[in-house]
Amino acid sequence: MAKKICIMGLGYIGLPTGALLANRGYDVVGVDVNSHVVDTINAGHIHIVEPDLDTFVRAAVSSGRLRASTKPEAADVFMICVPTPFHHDSGNIPSPNVDYVLSATKMISPFVKQGDIVILESTSPVGTTEQVRDELAAAGIATDGVFIAHCPERVLPGRVMIELIENDRIVGGLTNACSTKVADFYRGFVRGRVFETNARTAEMVKLTENSYRDVNIAFANELSMLCDRMNIDVWELIRMANRHPRVKILQPGAGVGGHCIAVDPWFIVHAEPETAKLIGTARRVNDTKSEWVIGKIVSAAAEFEANSGRKPRVVLMGLAFKPDIDDLRESPAIKIAKKVCAVIPEAVCCEPNAKSVAGLNLVSIDDALLGADVVAFLVAHTPFKALDVAGLHVIDFCGVKRRE
C-alpha cells in the first residue's frame, strides 16, 4: 500500500483530494506555488468554498497527515491536479495550455523513483499523459518502471467531498500494468466502480463528458434566444417539452462557465477542427449567449432612461459560474458584468459568495435592490429566489424567478 502522497496543486480538486486521503490514513504533502494558500492550509483553514471541506482539512492538518508546501517531496504516489486553461489566441479556436502540467512534472522529476505512481488528474488534451512520461524521461527517469496514468476528476462543485468517493472513476494507463496499479490505488478509497482503459481514451472520456453537456446547454441557450424573438416564455416551453418521456432539455443561462465545460470542448475542436463541427458550434453558441445577454441589459437600461428621463440603477445579480458556489473561473457572468459596467459605469453587482471581485462594484444582497430600477439575474443563487422584485424591471436569464 502506498504510504505517502504528493499532490501538485491545492485548488478545487487537489485540496479536497488531499484532505480526503489524509483522513483515510495516508501521509499527504500538498504543493502549491501560492504561499498564502500554503500558509492558510497549514493553519487548518481553507481558501475556497466547498461544503464540508473545512472539516476535512481541519481534521487532516490536526492529525499531522496533511501538510502544505511550496516544494514537492519524495513520495509513493504523485498526483498532478493543476489548471489546464487555454491560450486566448488571435485565431478562431483557442489552443490548449498544458504548461502547468509540464511544470508540475518537472518539479516532481527529482523525486520520482522506480515503482512510484504518477497520476495526471487535470483535464487535458489527448496525448498529455504521454507528454508527462516524456518530461520524466527527459529528466533521466526510466519511465518503464514508473506507473503513469490519467484519471480525470469528475466532481460537481458543491458536492466534491461526496462525489470524490461515490462517483465511478476512469483510469487510463500508458500500459495495462499502469492501469491496473493505479486503478487499485483508487479502489482503496473510492466506493464507485473504477474502470480501466488506456490513457488516450481516459483523456477523451473527460473531454467527451463536458462536450456533451456543452452541446445540450447550447440547445437550451439557443431556444431561449429564439423564444425571446417569438415572445414565448422559454421556461414554460421547456417545462412542457420535458413532459415527453424521451425529452430532457436542460435549463438555459447567461452562458457557460467553469474550469471544465467552458474550456474542454475547445481541446477537441483544436485537435480536429474539420471534424468536431457540432462541438465547435455549441461552444460558439454558448459564448454568443453571453453577448446577447449584454445587449439585453444595455437595451433595457436605455429604454428605462428614454422613458423616465433619468439614468437607471442597474443591478447584476450573481457572478459565480453556477449557483451557490464562489468559483468565478471562466464565469460568463463576470464577463457580462465587466462589459455592462464599461457601458453603464453606475451599474453594481451582487455576489453573496465573494467578498470582492477585481474591477467590479459589489453590494450586499440587502443593499442590492435599494433604489434599483433594472435587475438582471445572471446566476440562480438560492438567496435570490426569495427577493421581492415587484415593480422593478427584471430580466431573468437563469430562471431564478421562474414558476416551477
C-alpha positions in Angstrom: 0.0 0.0 0.0 1.2 3.5 -0.9 2.1 5.4 2.3 3.0 8.9 1.1 1.2 11.0 -1.5 2.4 14.3 -3.1 -0.3 16.3 -4.6 0.7 19.1 -7.1 -1.9 21.9 -6.9 -4.1 22.7 -4.0 -7.2 24.1 -5.7 -10.7 22.9 -6.1 -9.6 19.3 -6.8 -6.1 19.0 -5.2 -7.1 20.2 -1.7 -10.3 18.1 -1.4 -8.4 15.0 -2.7 -5.5 15.6 -0.3 -7.8 16.2 2.7 -9.8 13.0 1.9 -6.7 10.8 1.5 -5.2 12.2 4.7 -8.3 11.4 6.6 -8.1 7.8 5.1 -4.7 7.4 6.8 -2.2 8.5 4.0 0.6 10.9 4.7 -0.1 13.7 2.3 2.0 16.7 1.3 0.2 19.2 -0.9 2.2 21.6 -3.1 1.1 25.0 -4.3 3.1 27.9 -5.7 0.9 30.4 -3.8 2.5 30.8 -0.3 -0.7 32.3 1.0 -2.6 29.1 0.1 0.1 27.0 1.8 0.0 29.1 5.0 -3.8 29.0 5.1 -3.9 25.2 4.8 -1.2 24.6 7.3 -3.2 26.7 9.8 -6.1 24.3 9.3 -8.2 26.7 7.2 -9.3 26.7 3.5 -9.1 29.3 0.8 -12.1 28.1 -1.3 -15.7 27.5 -0.6 -16.9 23.9 -0.6 -19.3 22.2 1.8 -17.6 20.0 4.5 -14.1 20.7 3.1 -13.2 22.8 6.1 -14.0 19.9 8.4 -11.9 17.5 6.4 -8.9 19.9 6.2 -9.0 20.8 9.9 -9.0 17.1 10.9 -6.3 16.2 8.4 -4.0 19.0 9.5 -4.6 18.4 13.2 -3.7 14.7 12.7 -0.5 15.6 11.1 -1.4 13.7 8.0 -1.8 16.7 5.7 0.9 19.4 5.2 1.2 22.1 2.6 4.4 23.2 1.0 5.7 25.2 -1.9 8.1 22.4 -2.9 7.4 18.7 -3.7 8.9 15.8 -1.7 9.7 12.2 -2.3 6.5 10.1 -2.2 5.0 6.8 -3.4 2.2 8.5 -5.4 2.4 11.8 -7.2 -0.9 13.4 -8.3 -1.0 16.3 -10.7 -4.1 18.5 -10.1 -3.1 21.8 -11.7 -5.2 24.0 -14.1 -5.2 23.3 -17.8 -6.6 26.5 -19.4 -6.4 27.6 -23.0 -4.4 30.2 -24.8 -6.6 33.1 -25.9 -5.0 33.3 -29.3 -6.0 35.7 -32.0 -7.2 32.7 -34.1 -10.7 31.4 -34.1 -10.0 28.3 -32.0 -8.3 28.7 -28.6 -5.4 26.3 -28.1 -4.8 24.2 -25.0 -2.3 25.3 -22.4 -0.6 22.4 -20.6 2.3 24.5 -19.3 1.2 24.0 -15.6 1.1 20.2 -16.1 4.6 20.1 -17.6 5.9 22.5 -14.9 4.5 20.3 -12.2 6.0 17.2 -13.8 9.4 18.9 -13.9 9.1 19.8 -10.2 8.5 16.2 -9.2 11.0 14.7 -11.5 13.9 14.8 -9.0 11.8 12.8 -6.5 10.2 10.1 -8.8 11.8 6.7 -8.3 11.2 3.2 -9.7 7.8 1.7 -8.6 6.2 5.1 -8.0 2.8 6.1 -9.3 2.3 9.3 -11.3 -1.3 10.3 -11.9 -2.5 13.2 -14.1 -5.9 14.2 -12.8 -6.0 17.5 -14.6 -8.4 17.5 -17.5 -6.1 17.5 -20.5 -6.0 17.3 -24.3 -5.5 13.8 -25.7 -1.8 12.9 -25.6 -0.9 14.9 -22.4 -0.2 11.8 -20.3 2.4 10.8 -22.9 3.9 14.3 -22.5 4.2 13.7 -18.8 6.0 10.5 -19.5 8.3 12.2 -22.0 9.0 15.0 -19.5 10.1 12.5 -16.8 12.2 10.6 -19.4 13.9 13.8 -20.3 14.9 14.2 -16.7 16.7 10.8 -16.8 13.9 8.7 -15.3 13.5 5.2 -16.6 9.7 5.5 -17.1 9.2 1.8 -17.8 9.5 1.3 -14.1 7.0 4.1 -13.2 3.2 3.6 -13.2 1.9 6.6 -15.2 -1.8 7.1 -15.8 -4.6 9.6 -16.4 -7.6 9.6 -14.0 -9.7 12.7 -14.7 -11.6 14.3 -11.9 -15.4 14.3 -12.5 -16.9 16.0 -9.4 -19.5 18.7 -9.1 -18.6 21.9 -7.2 -20.8 21.9 -4.1 -20.7 18.1 -3.8 -17.0 17.5 -4.2 -16.4 15.7 -0.8 -19.3 13.3 -1.6 -18.5 12.7 -5.3 -14.8 12.1 -4.8 -15.9 8.9 -3.0 -19.1 7.9 -4.7 -18.5 8.6 -8.4 -17.2 6.0 -10.8 -13.6 6.7 -12.0 -11.9 6.1 -15.3 -8.2 5.1 -15.1 -6.2 5.2 -18.3 -2.6 3.9 -18.0 0.2 4.2 -20.6 0.4 0.4 -20.2 -2.0 -2.3 -18.9 0.2 -2.7 -15.9 -0.1 1.1 -15.2 -3.9 1.0 -15.5 -4.1 -1.9 -13.0 -1.7 -0.5 -10.5 -3.3 3.0 -10.5 -6.9 1.6 -10.5 -6.0 -0.5 -7.4 -4.9 2.7 -5.7 -8.2 4.4 -6.4 -10.2 1.3 -5.3 -8.7 1.9 -1.9 -10.8 4.9 -1.2 -13.4 5.2 -4.0 -16.8 3.5 -3.4 -17.9 3.9 -7.1 -16.6 1.5 -9.7 -13.1 2.0 -11.1 -12.8 1.2 -14.8 -9.5 0.6 -16.6 -8.7 1.7 -20.1 -5.7 3.4 -21.9 -4.5 6.9 -21.4 -5.9 8.4 -24.6 -9.3 7.0 -24.0 -9.4 8.3 -20.5 -8.4 11.8 -21.7 -11.1 11.7 -24.3 -13.7 10.4 -21.9 -13.5 13.6 -19.8 -13.5 15.9 -22.8 -16.5 14.0 -24.2 -18.5 14.3 -20.9 -18.0 18.0 -20.8 -18.7 18.5 -24.6 -21.9 16.5 -24.2 -23.0 18.9 -21.5 -21.9 21.9 -23.6 -23.9 20.8 -26.6 -27.0 20.2 -24.6 -26.7 23.6 -22.8 -26.2 25.3 -26.2 -29.5 23.8 -27.4 -31.3 25.3 -24.3 -29.5 28.7 -24.7 -30.4 28.8 -28.4 -34.0 28.1 -27.5 -34.0 30.9 -25.0 -32.9 33.4 -27.7 -35.5 32.0 -30.2 -38.3 32.3 -27.6 -37.3 35.9 -26.9 -37.8 36.8 -30.5 -41.1 34.8 -30.7 -42.5 36.2 -27.4 -42.6 32.8 -25.8 -41.8 32.0 -22.2 -38.8 29.7 -22.6 -39.2 28.3 -19.0 -42.7 27.2 -19.7 -41.7 25.9 -23.1 -39.0 23.6 -21.7 -41.2 22.5 -18.8 -43.9 21.4 -21.3 -41.5 19.8 -23.8 -39.9 17.8 -21.0 -43.2 16.1 -20.3 -42.3 14.0 -23.3 -40.9 10.7 -21.9 -37.8 10.9 -24.1 -37.0 14.6 -23.9 -34.9 16.2 -21.2 -34.0 19.7 -22.2 -31.6 21.5 -19.8 -32.1 25.0 -18.4 -30.7 28.0 -20.3 -28.5 30.5 -18.6 -26.3 33.5 -19.2 -23.7 31.4 -20.9 -21.4 28.6 -19.8 -18.5 28.9 -17.3 -16.3 26.9 -15.0 -12.9 25.2 -15.5 -14.4 22.3 -17.5 -17.4 22.8 -19.7 -16.3 26.3 -21.0 -12.8 25.0 -21.7 -12.6 21.3 -22.5 -14.6 21.2 -25.8 -12.0 23.5 -27.3 -9.4 20.8 -26.7 -11.3 18.5 -29.1 -12.0 21.3 -31.6 -8.4 22.4 -31.6 -7.2 18.9 -32.3 -9.8 18.1 -35.1 -11.4 21.4 -36.3 -12.7 19.9 -39.5 -14.4 17.0 -37.8 -15.6 18.5 -34.5 -18.1 20.8 -36.1 -21.1 20.3 -33.8 -18.9 20.6 -30.7 -17.4 23.8 -32.0 -20.7 25.3 -32.9 -22.1 24.6 -29.5 -19.2 26.3 -27.9 -19.7 29.4 -30.0 -23.5 29.4 -29.3 -22.8 29.5 -25.6 -20.3 32.3 -25.9 -22.7 34.2 -28.1 -25.4 33.8 -25.4 -23.3 36.0 -23.1 -23.0 38.7 -25.8 -26.8 38.5 -26.3 -27.3 38.9 -22.5 -25.1 42.1 -22.5 -27.2 43.5 -25.3 -30.5 42.8 -23.5 -29.3 44.6 -20.3 -27.9 47.6 -22.1 -31.1 47.9 -24.2 -33.3 47.7 -21.0 -31.3 50.4 -19.4 -31.5 52.7 -22.4 -35.2 52.1 -22.6 -35.7 53.0 -19.0 -33.7 56.2 -19.4 -35.7 57.1 -22.5 -39.0 56.6 -20.7 -38.1 58.1 -17.3 -35.6 60.8 -18.3 -33.0 59.6 -15.8 -30.3 57.0 -15.7 -31.4 53.7 -14.1 -29.8 52.0 -11.2 -28.8 48.7 -12.8 -28.0 45.7 -10.6 -26.4 42.5 -11.8 -27.2 39.5 -9.6 -24.7 36.8 -9.4 -21.1 36.5 -10.7 -20.1 32.8 -10.0 -20.1 30.4 -12.9 -23.0 28.4 -11.3 -25.4 28.7 -8.3 -24.3 28.7 -4.7 -20.6 28.5 -5.1 -17.8 31.0 -5.0 -16.0 29.7 -8.1 -15.5 32.5 -10.7 -13.4 30.6 -13.2 -14.5 31.3 -16.8 -17.7 32.7 -15.4 -19.9 34.2 -18.2 -21.4 36.5 -15.5 -18.1 38.1 -14.8 -17.5 38.8 -18.5 -21.1 40.1 -18.8 -20.7 42.4 -15.7 -17.5 43.9 -16.8 -18.8 44.7 -20.3 -22.1 46.1 -18.9 -20.2 48.2 -16.4 -18.0 49.6 -19.1 -21.1 50.9 -20.9 -23.1 51.7 -17.6 -20.4 52.7 -15.1 -23.1 53.2 -12.4 -24.1 49.5 -12.5 -23.5 47.5 -9.4 -23.1 43.7 -8.8 -24.2 41.3 -6.1 -22.3 38.1 -5.5 -23.1 36.7 -2.0 -20.3 34.1 -2.2 -17.5 36.6 -2.8 -16.1 39.4 -0.7 -14.7 41.3 -3.7 -14.2 41.0 -7.5 -11.5 43.0 -9.2 -12.9 45.8 -11.3 -16.5 45.5 -10.2 -18.5 47.3 -7.5 -20.1 44.7 -5.2 -23.0 45.3 -3.0 -24.7 43.1 -0.4 -28.0 41.3 -1.0 -29.6 43.7 1.5 -28.4 46.7 -0.5 -28.8 45.3 -4.0 -32.5 46.2 -4.5 -32.5 49.5 -2.7 -33.3 52.1 -5.3 -32.9 49.5 -8.1 -34.6 50.1 -11.4 -33.3 47.3 -13.7 -32.4 44.0 -12.1 -30.7 41.3 -14.2 -30.4 37.8 -12.7 -27.3 36.1 -14.1 -26.9 33.3 -11.6 -29.7 31.5 -9.7 -28.2 31.6 -6.2 -30.7 30.3 -3.7 -30.9 33.6 -1.7 -32.1 35.4 -4.8 -35.3 33.3 -5.0 -36.8 34.9 -2.0 -36.2 38.5 -3.1 -39.2 40.8 -3.7 -38.7 42.3 -7.1 -42.3 43.6 -7.6 -42.4 46.8 -9.6 -38.8 46.5 -10.9 -37.7 45.8 -14.5 -36.5 42.3 -14.0 -34.5 40.3 -16.7 -34.2 36.7 -15.6 -31.5 35.0 -17.6 -31.2 32.0 -15.3 -34.7 31.1 -14.3 -34.3 32.1 -10.6 -37.8 33.6 -10.7 -39.5 31.0 -12.9 -42.6 29.2 -11.8 -41.9 25.5 -11.1 
